[in-house]
Amino acid sequence: MDSSRLFRTSGTAIATAAMLISGCALGSASPRATAAARAYDAGDGRSSGFPGFESFGAGGAEGPEGAERPGGAFGSPGRMSDLDHGAGAGTGASPAAARHDSARTLAPLPAALPSALRRYYAQKLTWHSCGTSGFECATLKAPLDYDHPREADDLKLAVSRKKATGAGHAKRLGSLMVNPGGPGGSAVGYLQHYAGIGYPAAVRAHYDMVAMDPRGVAGSEPVTCLSDAEMDRYTEVDQTPDDATETAELVAAYTKFADGCAARAGKLLGHVSTIEAARDMDVLRAALDDDKLTYVGASYGTFLGATYAGLFPSRVGRLVLDGALDPSLGSEQINRDQTAGFQTAFASFAEDCTRRKDCPLGPSTDRAGDRLSEFFAKTDAAPLATGKSRKLTESLATTGVISAMYDEAAWGLLRNALKAAFAGDGAPLLKLSDAYYERDRHGSYQNLMYANAAVNCLDLPPAFRSPSEVREAVPAFRKASPVFGTALAWAALTCGYWSVPATGVPHRIPAAGAAPILVVGTTRDPATPYGWARSLASQLSSGRLLTYEGDGHTAYTRGSTCIDKAINTYLLTSTPPPAGQRCSN
């Protein structure tokens, strides 16, 4: 998972956010564009945590010898080898080529509930009206440290639900928990602004729609690291250093970010791992009085859901993992795969753009990448004016372009933003970047990027620990993406300065004995390459892969009738789609 300031796996909202903030229109509204527009709360210019905000830039490399998470969650010892999985994961090669069998295995937790945890599992939620009409909210208590629970350290986690809408003829099937990804996306925001009102009516009729902000995120003890002004400066720092001075400035920025997280988050910073968040989900399942967990997770939410399945396979109900991550990969490999994924997405954008007379990248797909790289170089030398005190630096311009790669519905907006930028106006591209970072028009940031780094730096050891390691890796990243490779290699240095050692390592998740689990992959997904979905589906003993042949990040409720029908049928009847099913519409 990426803890850089660039990579989040975001589904429908990131690019659309800037469209709504700027007031620009994309022209005719395709079903996928319409779905994207529904997934954004335009009220104050903030995104609400839509499928699947992820930062993958600095998550972590292969774990050191002997490293193991506390609590004995992992089985056989081992570590990822130096085998290069990039081509396999990025291009949809066989799962065997996209992972390595020596990765550790996530073992189930003991079936017997420890006495020290019984009070958490026995708690009853007190619901009250909140947020959007029709939604209720409650607070769930969870231990800071599952191995050493202390009431004085208990966390208060934000939960929301919308009860099943069906009348007597619609049999209630229990709770459907949702998570939009990140790590750091607000599940409560996603529920109240999209899933609870935008998921298919038949699903909402049969399920209570439920969400919980994971520990460290939004309403659940949010991690913070910098002031808004400091975060502005952090996002502007040159991420393609040309000399020793610029390298030192980037290292100083990463160090200040890490130190700020340590100072402000305190001991919580060591307890925001995905394993702990998955254990919180089981406490919530019990508080909801559900025997099994039914769940839809997007992007990083797939890692959270797969982790739950690995820890509690006997409690798996119907799990949809959309835009899947491969837990067996180390952070450096994850970052290279994502870098290749964004290059693939850019190639699709360029092909579409160059067929249009007004394409700012010119008429040739062969030259489109060079044109964009030349533009980045110019903004590196002379940031663009935006009509405000902030200028469009190279790093902000890169983030703005990447934000539009998540959803083809934003390609028209990106064309217009690049056209304006090539003419000297950086404002539209800056708005795209701001939407990605969840910076509102008042200059305030939500905590998504802070939580993102906190979770990812804990889940995996750092991809790189020094500038020299980054320089050695740059050629491989540039091979993966001539356009974005250098910036994304340096973005992967973030966790190298983290104050809390990682507690996780790359691992496989078999979840032996679990009910059928539906894994969904999109063939040209920029943030979670299709090979990752194939690999996860092959790891899960009951995994079933559903493929969407298309562009964009995640597939459910984004305009594909075939995908939606297959997932809805699974959620309502427990019947997964046929093995090998592929959808193209």
C-alpha positions as CSV (number, residue, x, y, z in Angstrom):
1,M,0.0,0.0,0.0
2,D,1.2,3.4,-0.8
3,S,2.0,5.9,1.8
4,S,3.4,8.5,-0.6
5,R,1.8,11.8,-1.1
6,L,0.9,10.7,-4.6
7,F,-0.7,7.3,-4.8
8,R,-4.1,6.7,-3.5
9,T,-6.3,4.3,-5.2
10,S,-9.4,6.3,-5.6
11,G,-12.5,5.1,-7.4
12,T,-15.1,7.4,-8.9
13,A,-14.6,10.6,-6.9
14,I,-11.1,12.0,-7.2
15,A,-11.2,13.2,-10.8
16,T,-14.8,14.1,-10.6
17,A,-14.2,16.2,-7.5
18,A,-12.2,18.7,-9.4
19,M,-14.8,18.8,-12.2
20,L,-17.5,19.8,-9.7
21,I,-15.2,22.2,-7.9
22,S,-14.3,24.0,-11.1
23,G,-17.8,23.9,-12.5
24,C,-16.5,22.4,-15.7
25,A,-18.6,19.9,-17.7
26,L,-17.4,16.9,-19.5
27,G,-20.0,17.1,-22.2
28,S,-22.5,14.2,-22.6
29,A,-22.9,12.3,-19.4
30,S,-22.0,8.6,-19.9
31,P,-23.3,6.1,-17.3
32,R,-19.8,5.9,-15.8
33,A,-19.5,9.7,-15.7
34,T,-22.9,10.0,-14.0
35,A,-21.9,7.4,-11.5
36,A,-18.8,9.4,-10.8
37,A,-20.7,12.6,-10.3
38,R,-23.1,11.0,-7.8
39,A,-20.1,10.0,-5.7
40,Y,-19.0,13.5,-4.7
41,D,-20.3,15.9,-2.1
42,A,-19.9,19.2,-3.8
43,G,-21.2,21.2,-0.8
44,D,-17.9,22.4,0.4
45,G,-15.5,21.1,-2.3
46,R,-14.5,18.1,-0.3
47,S,-14.5,14.5,-1.4
48,S,-16.2,12.1,0.8
49,G,-13.9,9.1,0.6
50,F,-15.0,7.2,-2.5
51,P,-13.8,3.9,-3.8
52,G,-10.8,3.5,-2.9
53,F,-8.5,6.2,-1.8
54,E,-5.0,4.7,-1.7
55,S,-1.5,6.1,-1.4
56,F,1.0,3.5,-2.5
57,G,4.1,5.4,-3.0
58,A,6.2,4.6,0.0
59,G,4.5,1.7,1.6
60,G,7.3,-0.8,2.1
61,A,9.7,-3.2,0.6
62,E,10.1,-6.9,1.3
63,G,10.2,-7.5,5.0
64,P,13.4,-8.1,6.9
65,E,14.4,-11.6,7.9
66,G,12.5,-12.7,11.0
67,A,10.0,-9.7,10.9
68,E,6.6,-10.7,12.1
69,R,3.4,-8.9,13.2
70,P,2.6,-9.0,16.9
71,G,-0.1,-11.3,17.9
72,G,1.0,-14.4,16.0
73,A,-1.2,-13.7,13.0
74,F,1.3,-15.1,10.4
75,G,2.1,-18.7,9.8
76,S,5.1,-20.1,8.0
77,P,8.2,-17.9,8.1
78,G,9.7,-16.5,5.0
79,R,10.0,-13.3,3.0
80,M,9.5,-12.0,-0.5
81,S,12.4,-12.8,-2.8
82,D,13.9,-10.3,-5.2
83,L,11.9,-11.8,-8.0
84,D,10.6,-9.0,-10.3
85,H,6.9,-9.3,-10.5
86,G,6.3,-6.0,-12.2
87,A,5.4,-7.2,-15.7
88,G,3.1,-10.0,-14.4
89,A,1.2,-7.7,-12.1
90,G,1.0,-4.9,-14.5
91,T,0.0,-6.8,-17.6
92,G,-2.3,-9.5,-16.3
93,A,0.2,-12.3,-16.5
94,S,-0.4,-15.5,-14.6
95,P,-0.8,-15.2,-10.8
96,A,2.2,-17.4,-10.3
97,A,4.3,-14.7,-12.0
98,A,2.8,-12.0,-9.9
99,R,3.8,-13.3,-6.5
100,H,6.2,-15.6,-4.8
101,D,5.4,-18.7,-2.8
102,S,7.9,-17.9,0.0
103,A,5.7,-15.0,1.2
104,R,4.4,-15.5,4.7
105,T,0.8,-16.8,5.2
106,L,-1.8,-15.0,7.2
107,A,-3.1,-17.5,9.8
108,P,-6.6,-17.4,11.4
109,L,-6.9,-16.2,14.9
110,P,-8.0,-18.7,17.5
111,A,-11.7,-19.4,17.5
112,A,-12.0,-19.0,21.3
113,L,-12.5,-15.4,22.3
114,P,-10.0,-14.2,24.9
115,S,-11.7,-13.1,28.1
116,A,-10.1,-9.7,28.0
117,L,-12.0,-9.0,24.7
118,R,-15.4,-10.1,25.8
119,R,-16.6,-6.7,26.9
120,Y,-15.9,-5.3,23.4
121,Y,-17.8,-8.1,21.7
122,A,-20.7,-7.8,24.1
123,Q,-21.3,-4.0,23.7
124,K,-24.5,-2.7,22.4
125,L,-24.6,0.3,20.0
126,T,-26.6,3.4,20.9
127,W,-27.9,4.9,17.6
128,H,-28.9,8.5,17.0
129,S,-29.9,10.5,13.9
130,C,-27.0,12.1,12.1
131,G,-25.7,13.5,8.9
132,T,-27.9,12.9,5.9
133,S,-31.6,12.2,6.5
134,G,-32.3,8.6,7.1
135,F,-28.9,7.7,8.5
136,E,-28.0,6.8,12.1
137,C,-24.7,7.0,13.9
138,A,-23.1,5.3,16.9
139,T,-19.8,4.9,18.6
140,L,-18.0,1.5,18.8
141,K,-15.3,0.9,21.5
142,A,-12.2,-1.0,20.5
143,P,-9.0,-1.7,22.3
144,L,-5.9,0.3,21.2
145,D,-3.8,-2.9,21.6
146,Y,-5.6,-6.2,21.1
147,D,-2.8,-8.0,22.8
148,H,-2.9,-5.8,25.9
149,P,-6.4,-4.2,26.1
150,R,-6.8,-1.4,28.7
151,E,-10.0,0.5,29.1
152,A,-8.1,3.7,29.6
153,D,-6.7,3.3,26.1
154,D,-10.0,2.4,24.3
155,L,-10.6,3.9,20.9
156,K,-13.9,5.4,19.9
157,L,-14.8,4.4,16.3
158,A,-17.4,6.2,14.3
159,V,-20.2,4.0,12.8
160,S,-23.1,4.8,10.6
161,R,-26.0,2.9,9.1
162,K,-29.1,3.2,7.0
163,K,-31.7,0.5,7.6
164,A,-32.9,-1.8,4.9
165,T,-35.5,0.1,2.8
166,G,-37.6,-2.9,1.7
167,A,-41.1,-3.5,3.0
168,G,-42.3,-6.9,4.3
169,H,-41.8,-8.6,1.0
170,A,-38.1,-7.8,1.0
171,K,-36.4,-10.2,3.5
172,R,-33.7,-8.5,5.5
173,L,-30.4,-10.3,4.9
174,G,-28.4,-8.6,7.7
175,S,-25.9,-5.8,7.5
176,L,-23.7,-4.9,4.4
177,M,-20.5,-3.2,5.6
178,V,-18.8,-1.0,3.0
179,N,-15.3,0.6,2.8
180,P,-14.1,2.9,0.0
181,G,-10.4,2.3,0.4
182,G,-7.5,4.6,1.1
183,P,-6.2,3.7,3.5
184,G,-7.7,6.9,4.9
185,G,-11.0,7.2,3.1
186,S,-14.0,7.9,5.3
187,A,-16.3,4.9,5.1
188,V,-19.0,6.9,7.0
189,G,-18.7,9.7,4.4
190,Y,-18.9,7.1,1.6
191,L,-21.9,5.5,3.1
192,Q,-23.8,8.7,3.7
193,H,-23.0,10.4,0.4
194,Y,-23.0,7.5,-2.0
195,A,-23.4,3.8,-1.0
196,G,-26.4,4.3,1.3
197,I,-28.3,6.1,-1.5
198,G,-26.5,5.1,-4.7
199,Y,-26.1,1.3,-4.4
200,P,-28.6,-0.7,-6.3
201,A,-32.1,-0.5,-4.9
202,A,-32.5,-4.2,-4.5
203,V,-29.3,-4.4,-2.4
204,R,-30.4,-1.5,-0.2
205,A,-33.9,-3.1,0.2
206,H,-32.5,-6.3,1.7
207,Y,-29.5,-5.0,3.7
208,D,-28.9,-2.5,6.5
209,M,-26.1,-0.4,4.9
210,V,-23.3,0.1,7.5
211,A,-19.9,1.7,7.6
212,M,-17.2,2.4,10.2
213,D,-14.3,4.8,9.8
214,P,-11.2,2.7,10.5
215,R,-9.0,3.6,13.4
216,G,-7.0,6.7,12.7
217,V,-9.4,7.9,9.9
218,A,-11.9,10.8,9.8
219,G,-14.4,10.3,12.8
220,S,-12.3,7.5,14.4
221,E,-9.5,9.0,16.4
222,P,-8.1,10.8,13.3
223,V,-4.3,10.9,12.8
224,T,-3.0,14.4,12.0
225,C,0.6,15.4,11.0
226,L,0.8,18.9,9.7
227,S,-1.0,22.2,9.8
228,D,-2.8,23.2,6.7
229,A,-0.1,25.7,5.8
230,E,2.6,23.1,6.3
231,M,0.7,20.6,4.2
232,D,0.5,23.2,1.4
233,R,4.3,23.4,1.4
234,Y,4.7,19.7,1.7
235,T,2.6,19.1,-1.5
236,E,4.7,21.7,-3.4
237,V,8.2,20.3,-2.7
238,D,10.1,19.2,-5.8
239,Q,9.7,15.4,-6.1
240,T,12.2,15.0,-8.9
241,P,15.3,16.4,-7.3
242,D,18.0,17.5,-9.7
243,D,20.9,18.1,-7.2
244,A,22.0,17.7,-3.6
245,T,20.1,20.8,-2.4
246,E,16.8,19.7,-3.9
247,T,17.3,16.2,-2.5
248,A,18.0,17.6,0.9
249,E,14.8,19.6,0.7
250,L,12.7,16.6,-0.2
251,V,14.2,14.5,2.6
252,A,13.5,17.3,5.0
253,A,9.9,17.4,3.9
254,Y,9.5,13.7,4.4
255,T,11.2,13.9,7.8
256,K,9.0,16.8,9.0
257,F,5.9,14.9,7.8
258,A,6.9,11.8,9.7
259,D,7.9,13.7,12.9
260,G,4.7,15.6,12.8
261,C,2.7,12.4,12.7
262,A,4.7,11.0,15.6
263,A,4.2,14.1,17.7
264,R,0.5,14.6,17.1
265,A,-0.7,11.0,16.9
266,G,1.3,9.6,19.9
267,K,0.9,5.9,20.7
268,L,-2.0,5.6,18.2
269,L,0.6,5.7,15.4
270,G,1.7,2.2,16.3
271,H,-1.8,0.8,16.3
272,V,-3.5,1.7,13.0
273,S,-2.5,-1.5,11.1
274,T,-4.8,-3.2,8.7
275,I,-4.9,-6.3,10.9
276,E,-6.1,-4.2,13.8
277,A,-8.7,-2.5,11.6
278,A,-9.9,-5.9,10.5
279,R,-10.3,-7.0,14.1
280,D,-12.4,-3.9,14.7
281,M,-14.6,-5.0,11.9
282,D,-15.3,-8.3,13.7
283,V,-16.2,-6.4,16.9
284,L,-18.6,-4.3,14.9
285,R,-20.1,-7.5,13.3
286,A,-20.8,-8.8,16.7
287,A,-22.3,-5.5,17.9
288,L,-24.6,-5.6,14.9
289,D,-25.7,-9.1,15.9
290,D,-24.6,-10.6,12.6
291,D,-23.3,-14.2,12.6
292,K,-21.3,-13.5,9.3
293,L,-19.7,-10.5,7.7
294,T,-21.2,-9.3,4.4
295,Y,-18.9,-6.6,2.9
296,V,-18.0,-4.6,-0.2
297,G,-14.5,-3.2,-0.1
298,A,-12.9,-1.1,-2.9
299,S,-9.2,-0.8,-3.6
300,Y,-7.4,-0.7,-0.2
301,G,-10.8,-1.9,1.2
302,T,-10.1,-5.2,-0.6
303,F,-6.9,-5.7,1.5
304,L,-9.0,-4.9,4.6
305,G,-11.6,-7.4,3.6
306,A,-9.2,-10.1,2.6
307,T,-7.4,-9.6,5.9
308,Y,-10.7,-10.1,7.7
309,A,-11.2,-13.3,5.8
310,G,-7.7,-14.5,6.6
311,L,-8.2,-13.9,10.3
312,F,-11.9,-15.0,10.6
313,P,-12.5,-17.4,7.7
314,S,-15.5,-19.1,9.5
315,R,-17.2,-15.7,9.8
316,V,-17.1,-14.8,6.1
317,G,-20.5,-14.3,4.6
318,R,-20.6,-12.5,1.2
319,L,-17.4,-10.6,0.5
320,V,-16.9,-8.4,-2.7
321,L,-13.3,-7.2,-3.1
322,D,-13.3,-4.7,-6.0
323,G,-10.1,-3.3,-7.4
324,A,-8.0,-5.8,-5.5
325,L,-4.6,-5.5,-3.9
326,D,-2.0,-8.3,-3.8
327,P,-0.9,-8.7,-0.2
328,S,2.0,-11.0,-1.2
329,L,4.0,-8.1,-2.7
330,G,6.5,-5.8,-1.0
331,S,6.2,-2.0,-1.3
332,E,8.9,-1.4,-3.9
333,Q,7.2,-3.9,-6.2
334,I,3.8,-2.4,-5.4
335,N,5.0,1.0,-6.4
336,R,6.6,-0.2,-9.6
337,D,3.4,-2.0,-10.5
338,Q,1.3,1.1,-9.8
339,T,3.7,3.2,-11.8
340,A,3.2,0.9,-14.8
341,G,-0.5,1.0,-14.2
342,F,-0.6,4.8,-14.4
343,Q,1.4,4.6,-17.6
344,T,-1.2,2.2,-19.0
345,A,-3.9,4.6,-18.0
346,F,-2.1,7.5,-19.6
347,A,-1.7,5.6,-22.8
348,S,-5.5,5.1,-22.9
349,F,-6.0,8.8,-22.2
350,A,-3.5,9.8,-24.9
351,E,-5.1,7.5,-27.5
352,D,-8.5,9.1,-26.8
353,C,-7.0,12.7,-26.6
354,T,-5.0,12.5,-29.9
355,R,-8.1,11.5,-31.8
356,R,-9.6,14.9,-31.0
357,K,-8.7,18.2,-32.8
358,D,-8.3,20.1,-29.6
359,C,-5.9,17.7,-27.9
360,P,-3.1,19.7,-26.1
361,L,-0.7,16.7,-26.5
362,G,-0.9,17.0,-30.3
363,P,-2.0,14.5,-32.9
364,S,0.5,11.7,-32.2
365,T,0.3,9.1,-29.5
366,D,4.0,8.5,-29.9
367,R,4.8,12.1,-28.9
368,A,2.1,12.5,-26.2
369,G,4.2,11.3,-23.4
370,D,7.1,13.4,-24.5
371,R,4.9,16.5,-24.6
372,L,3.7,15.9,-21.1
373,S,7.2,15.3,-19.8
374,E,8.4,18.5,-21.4
375,F,5.5,20.3,-19.7
376,F,6.5,18.9,-16.3
377,A,10.1,20.0,-16.9
378,K,8.9,23.5,-17.7
379,T,6.9,23.7,-14.5
380,D,9.9,22.4,-12.6
381,A,11.9,25.4,-13.9
382,A,9.1,27.9,-13.6
383,P,5.9,27.1,-11.7
384,L,2.7,28.4,-13.3
385,A,0.5,31.2,-12.1
386,T,-2.9,30.2,-10.9
387,G,-4.5,33.5,-10.1
388,K,-3.8,32.9,-6.4
389,S,-0.8,33.1,-4.1
390,R,-0.1,29.4,-4.7
391,K,1.6,28.4,-8.0
392,L,1.5,25.1,-9.9
393,T,4.7,23.4,-9.2
394,E,5.9,20.2,-11.0
395,S,4.8,18.0,-8.2
396,L,1.3,19.6,-8.0
397,A,1.0,19.3,-11.8
398,T,2.0,15.6,-11.7
399,T,-0.5,14.9,-9.0
400,G,-3.2,16.7,-11.0
401,V,-2.6,14.6,-14.0
402,I,-2.5,11.4,-12.0
403,S,-5.8,12.2,-10.3
404,A,-7.6,12.2,-13.6
405,M,-6.2,8.7,-14.5
406,Y,-8.5,7.0,-12.0
407,D,-11.7,7.5,-14.1
408,E,-12.0,8.0,-17.8
409,A,-15.0,10.3,-17.0
410,A,-12.4,12.9,-16.1
411,W,-10.4,12.8,-19.3
412,G,-12.3,15.8,-20.8
413,L,-11.5,17.8,-17.7
414,L,-7.8,16.8,-17.9
415,R,-7.7,17.9,-21.6
416,N,-9.1,21.3,-20.7
417,A,-6.7,21.6,-17.7
418,L,-3.7,20.7,-19.8
419,K,-4.8,23.1,-22.5
420,A,-5.0,25.9,-20.0
421,A,-1.7,24.9,-18.4
422,F,0.1,24.9,-21.8
423,A,-1.2,28.4,-22.2
424,G,0.2,29.5,-18.8
425,D,-2.8,29.1,-16.5
426,G,-2.2,26.4,-13.9
427,A,-5.5,26.9,-12.0
428,P,-7.5,24.0,-13.4
429,L,-4.7,21.5,-12.9
430,L,-4.2,22.8,-9.4
431,K,-7.8,22.1,-8.6
432,L,-7.4,18.5,-9.8
433,S,-4.4,18.2,-7.4
434,D,-6.3,19.8,-4.5
435,A,-9.2,17.4,-5.0
436,Y,-6.7,14.5,-4.9
437,Y,-5.3,15.7,-1.6
438,E,-8.7,16.6,-0.2
439,R,-7.9,20.2,0.2
440,D,-11.1,22.3,0.2
441,R,-11.5,25.8,-1.1
442,H,-10.7,27.3,2.3
443,G,-7.3,25.6,2.4
444,S,-8.2,23.0,4.9
445,Y,-7.2,19.3,4.5
446,Q,-9.0,16.3,5.7
447,N,-6.9,13.6,7.4
448,L,-6.9,11.2,4.5
449,M,-3.2,11.6,3.5
450,Y,-2.1,11.5,7.2
451,A,-4.0,8.3,7.8
452,N,-2.8,6.9,4.5
453,A,0.8,7.2,5.5
454,A,0.2,6.0,9.0
455,V,-1.4,2.8,7.9
456,N,0.9,2.0,5.0
457,C,4.1,2.7,6.9
458,L,2.9,0.3,9.6
459,D,1.7,-2.4,7.2
460,L,4.9,-2.8,5.2
461,P,8.6,-1.9,5.7
462,P,9.7,1.1,3.6
463,A,10.3,0.7,-0.1
464,F,13.5,2.8,0.2
465,R,15.5,4.1,3.2
466,S,17.8,6.6,1.5
467,P,18.1,8.8,-1.6
468,S,20.8,6.5,-2.9
469,E,18.4,3.6,-2.9
470,V,15.9,5.7,-4.9
471,R,18.5,6.7,-7.5
472,E,19.3,3.0,-8.0
473,A,15.7,2.2,-8.6
474,V,14.8,5.1,-10.9
475,P,15.7,3.3,-14.1
476,A,13.3,0.5,-13.3
477,F,10.6,3.0,-12.5
478,R,11.3,4.9,-15.6
479,K,11.0,1.7,-17.6
480,A,7.6,1.1,-16.0
481,S,6.6,4.7,-16.9
482,P,8.7,7.2,-18.9
483,V,6.2,9.9,-17.9
484,F,5.7,9.3,-14.2
485,G,8.5,7.0,-13.2
486,T,11.0,9.4,-11.6
487,A,8.5,11.2,-9.5
488,L,6.9,8.0,-8.3
489,A,10.2,6.5,-7.4
490,W,11.0,9.4,-5.1
491,A,7.5,9.3,-3.7
492,A,8.2,5.9,-2.5
493,L,10.8,7.3,0.0
494,T,8.2,8.6,2.5
495,C,8.2,5.7,4.9
496,G,11.9,5.6,5.0
497,Y,11.8,8.3,7.7
498,W,8.9,6.9,9.7
499,S,9.3,6.8,13.5
500,V,7.3,3.6,14.1
501,P,8.8,0.4,12.8
502,A,6.5,-1.6,10.4
503,T,4.7,-4.5,12.1
504,G,3.6,-6.1,8.8
505,V,5.3,-8.0,6.0
506,P,4.2,-9.3,2.6
507,H,2.0,-12.3,3.0
508,R,-0.4,-14.6,1.3
509,I,-4.0,-14.9,2.4
510,P,-5.6,-18.3,1.9
511,A,-8.6,-17.9,4.2
512,A,-9.1,-21.7,4.2
513,G,-12.7,-22.7,4.9
514,A,-14.2,-19.3,4.0
515,A,-17.4,-19.1,1.9
516,P,-16.9,-18.0,-1.8
517,I,-15.2,-14.6,-2.0
518,L,-15.8,-12.5,-5.1
519,V,-12.6,-10.7,-6.4
520,V,-13.2,-8.0,-9.1
521,G,-10.4,-6.7,-11.3
522,T,-10.4,-4.1,-14.1
523,T,-8.0,-4.8,-17.0
524,R,-6.7,-1.3,-17.3
525,D,-7.0,-0.2,-13.7
526,P,-4.3,2.4,-13.0
527,A,-4.0,2.1,-9.2
528,T,-4.6,-1.6,-8.6
529,P,-3.3,-3.4,-11.7
530,Y,-5.4,-6.3,-12.9
531,G,-2.6,-8.8,-12.1
532,W,-3.2,-8.1,-8.4
533,A,-6.8,-9.2,-8.6
534,R,-5.8,-12.4,-10.4
535,S,-3.2,-13.1,-7.7
536,L,-5.5,-12.4,-4.8
537,A,-8.2,-14.6,-6.3
538,S,-5.7,-17.4,-6.7
539,Q,-4.5,-17.0,-3.1
540,L,-7.9,-17.2,-1.5
541,S,-9.0,-20.8,-1.2
542,S,-12.5,-19.8,-2.2
543,G,-11.7,-16.9,-4.4
544,R,-13.7,-16.3,-7.6
545,L,-12.4,-13.8,-10.1
546,L,-14.8,-11.5,-12.0
547,T,-13.1,-9.4,-14.7
548,Y,-14.1,-6.0,-16.2
549,E,-12.5,-5.3,-19.5
550,G,-12.1,-1.5,-19.5
551,D,-10.5,1.6,-18.0
552,G,-10.7,3.2,-14.6
553,H,-10.3,2.2,-11.0
554,T,-12.9,-0.3,-9.5
555,A,-15.9,-1.6,-11.4
556,Y,-19.0,-1.9,-9.2
557,T,-21.7,0.7,-9.7
558,R,-19.7,2.5,-12.3
559,G,-21.8,1.8,-15.3
560,S,-21.3,-1.8,-16.2
561,T,-24.6,-3.6,-16.3
562,C,-22.8,-7.0,-16.5
563,I,-20.6,-6.3,-13.4
564,D,-23.5,-4.9,-11.4
565,K,-25.8,-7.8,-12.2
566,A,-23.1,-10.4,-11.2
567,I,-22.3,-8.7,-7.9
568,N,-25.9,-8.0,-7.0
569,T,-26.8,-11.6,-7.6
570,Y,-24.0,-12.7,-5.4
571,L,-24.9,-10.3,-2.6
572,L,-28.6,-11.3,-2.7
573,T,-28.3,-15.1,-3.3
574,S,-24.8,-16.1,-2.4
575,T,-24.3,-17.3,-5.9
576,P,-21.0,-16.1,-7.4
577,P,-20.6,-15.6,-11.1
578,P,-19.3,-18.5,-13.3
579,A,-15.6,-19.1,-13.1
580,G,-13.7,-16.9,-15.5
581,Q,-16.6,-14.5,-16.3
582,R,-15.6,-11.3,-18.1
583,C,-17.6,-8.2,-18.6
584,S,-17.1,-5.4,-21.2
585,N,-20.2,-3.4,-20.7
